[in-house]
Amino acid sequence: MDANPAASQDAGTVISEERARSTSGHATVLAWLPHWWSTVLFPGRSWSAERDWRWASLVWLVVLPAVLLYPYLGFALFEPDESRYAQIPREMLQRGEWIVPYLQGEPYLDKPPLLYWLVMGSYSICGVSEGAARLVPALALHLCILLTYFFGCRWVGERASFFGALLLGLAPGFMSIGRLLLLDGVLTLWTTLALFAAYEARQGSLLHWRWWVVSALACGLGVLTKGPIALILLVPPLLLQRWLSGNLCLLRRWAVLCYGLIVLLVSVPWYVAICVRIPSFVQYFVWEQNIQRYLSPYAHQEGVWYFAPILLGGLFPATLLLVPWVRFLLTTDASVREQRCASLGFLLLSGGWCLFFFTLSSCKLPTYILPAFPALALALGTFVVRCGYQQRRPFQAALVVAGVGLLLAHHVVIPWYAHFRSPIRQGAVLAYHCADPSATVVCYPRPCHAVTFFLDRPEIPSFRSKEIEDLRDLVRQRPQTIILCTHRHSLQGLRQLLPPEVEIVHSVRFGLPAVPGVPQEYQRPLNKLLGETALGLCDLAVVQRKSHSAGGTPGASTAVVAVDR
């Protein structure tokens, strides 16, 4: 705590009086908000006496997340996102391509390439595997935890930052979802570093250029990871903190220009290169994948309260303290108000802005709010220490339960569930029918990237439902066709849509297996609850021309993969 609480209270009174005088002539809410924010909500000062990190804390934050993150990374890829982000770097590596991302032999322009580059590096060092691919987001999460601790030491004290980082390392919404092969874990690393370094750079009356440059570099890498969202998550919290609390130094125009120049130098070369190669990239990426996806009902439409249960469940066990935390933030008790420093306000602004921005989006996915977790966890850690909860047995027991639960989930439950739902659960059957490199493999009606990754076949053309005539022409020309269907009605529809010159001579079901220990009468309701069929693949059907014998040469065969998301 502050060495001299009385002095701190006097300083708060002076600030309050100055703010009151400055807003006395204004009747608007906007003029009153800075006074309320800085003198009522967050009038306290940072615990500057506890800025130094400790070896014991650092060891805990290195070992515990490592035990939770790194073992059992090699479980089956979740379809379609994980298998897509595993296949793209593999194809780029095979092609020696660093500019244009490729998926199934076609340019994939939805996202920038930084995640692909990192996974390519992991493949080069560790070999191509599911574990090597997931190593990248796992490392990103671990670095986020350490960043939360190091920056928190400078703002809210060592003990508060340790418990904030510990809560982050035990948060299932952060650790379990973030270590999957998705963009959001890596984006969270860059946005956290950019935000925290920019805030540190603006402490005091003069700009600290070292941290300012670090923030700009991290922001540029964020733009290379998922586009302009990195800037959107960075700029508003800094502007709001400056306006509401006034504790950040004023930025000169040349400082802003230097920041922007560094961001451009890091990110723009790839954007220019991709536009030269594929001129339509700007319209597709900027308009369709960013603006239109945010503003219009593009996909994944959810209600306004969609992220509330995700955030509450994702921050467990810290959410058990939600009610006293809200009371801590809103009470007008003078002794409690002194515990709420300006840095705590910035952490809430950062996490709250991320949550608010994506709440307004028409397209919502659980991973979108992952960048909010580090700041909110550090704010929770501040509350825990300043109110003494870290010494209470129920809270300590909750931490142990959360750690054990996360350990079981990462080492047992999630790998089992991923295998249970995997399109390649019956990999031997797939290999028997489709692994022949001379076979032509196509997909209908959507590609199954997990099958592509498993078979190591970089180009599997796909036919959508509206392209059924092209598929009919293909099976007429080939003596044998193998059709893999993911939608439960795909095989039934193909029986009616295939031309009369061909017939299905063999089929294999890829539905979900029986759940061990569950009585037979409950298997079907449980499978319906779990999705009925393995995600990405439902049936295999061997189709032959009626004039062709069953013993045709393997080199003349064709494999058709029918997949639906």
Secondary structure, 3 states (H helix, E strand, C coil): CCCCHHHHHHHHHHHHHHHHHHHCCCCCHHHHHHHHHHHHHCCECCCHHHCCCCHHHHHHHHHHHHHHHCCCCCCCCCCCHHHHHHHHHHHHHHHCCCCCCEECCEECCCCCCHHHHHHHHHHHHHCCCHHHHHHHHHHHHHHHHHHHHHHHHHHCCHHHHHHHHHHHHHCHHHHHHHCCCCHHHHHHHHHHHHHHHHHHHCECCCCCHHHHHHHHHHHHHHHHHHCCHHHHHHHHHHHHHHHHHCCECCCCHHHHHHHHHHHHHHHHHHHHHHHHHCCCHHHHHHHHHHHHHHHCCCCCCCCCCCHHHHHHHHCCCHHHHHHHHHHHHHCCCHHHHCCCEHHHHHHHHHHHHHHHHHHCCCCCCHHHHHHHHHHHHHHHHHHHHHCCHHHCHHHHHHHHHHHHHHHHHHHHHHHHHHHHHCCCCCHHHHHHHHCCCCCEEEECCECCHHHHHHHCCCCCCECCHHHHHHHHHHHHHCCEEEEEECCCCHHHHHHHHCCCCEEEEEEEECECCCCCCCCHHHHHHHHHHHCCECCCCCEEEEEEECCCCCCCCHHHEEEEECECC
